[in-house]
Amino acid sequence: MTSQDAIDALALQNQRFNDLIRLVDDGIWWSSDAAAKLDAAAIFAQVDHIRIALDEITRLANQMAIQPRSLSADTR
């Protein structure tokens, strides 16, 4: 595996996440979580996993010799 493979894999997951957000946004008209059949607690649990993964990827990216600036991690 090369660094380009890792970047390509990250870009693919980014596209999947963007597609998912667009899909969810199309349901903004839902009058309630119940009407949307939304399990907000389960989604928030996964959001925390995403936050942790992004923090780790940010840490790794900050170690790369690609740019002189640093990315910031979520402070929550």
C-alpha positions in Angstrom: 0.0 0.0 0.0 1.3 3.4 -0.9 0.5 6.9 0.4 -1.5 7.5 -2.8 -3.6 4.4 -2.1 -4.4 5.7 1.4 -5.3 9.1 0.0 -7.5 7.5 -2.6 -9.2 5.4 0.0 -9.9 8.4 2.1 -11.3 10.3 -0.9 -13.6 7.4 -1.6 -14.9 7.4 2.0 -15.3 11.1 1.8 -17.5 10.7 -1.3 -19.6 8.0 0.4 -20.1 10.3 3.4 -21.1 13.3 1.2 -23.6 11.1 -0.7 -25.1 10.0 2.6 -25.4 13.6 3.9 -27.1 14.6 0.6 -29.5 11.7 1.0 -30.4 12.6 4.6 -30.7 16.3 3.7 -33.4 15.4 1.1 -35.5 14.2 4.1 -35.4 17.5 5.9 -39.1 17.9 5.6 -39.7 15.1 8.1 -41.9 16.5 10.9 -40.1 14.4 13.6 -37.5 11.8 14.3 -40.3 9.3 14.7 -41.8 10.1 11.3 -38.3 9.8 9.8 -37.8 6.5 11.6 -34.6 8.0 12.9 -32.6 6.5 15.7 -30.8 9.7 16.7 -28.9 8.0 19.5 -27.5 5.3 17.2 -26.4 8.0 14.7 -24.7 10.1 17.4 -22.8 7.0 18.5 -21.5 6.6 14.9 -20.7 10.3 14.7 -18.4 9.8 17.7 -16.6 7.0 15.8 -16.2 9.3 12.8 -14.9 12.1 15.1 -12.3 9.8 16.6 -11.2 8.5 13.2 -10.9 12.0 11.8 -8.9 13.1 14.8 -6.5 10.2 14.1 -6.3 10.9 10.4 -5.6 14.5 11.2 -2.8 13.5 13.5 -1.3 11.3 10.8 -1.7 14.0 8.2 0.1 16.5 10.4 3.1 14.2 10.4 3.2 14.2 6.6 5.7 16.4 4.9 3.2 17.9 2.5 2.4 21.3 3.8 3.9 23.6 6.4 0.6 24.3 8.1 -1.2 22.0 10.6 -4.7 20.7 10.5 -6.7 21.0 13.6 -8.5 18.2 15.4 -12.0 18.4 16.9 -11.7 19.8 20.4 -14.9 18.3 21.7 
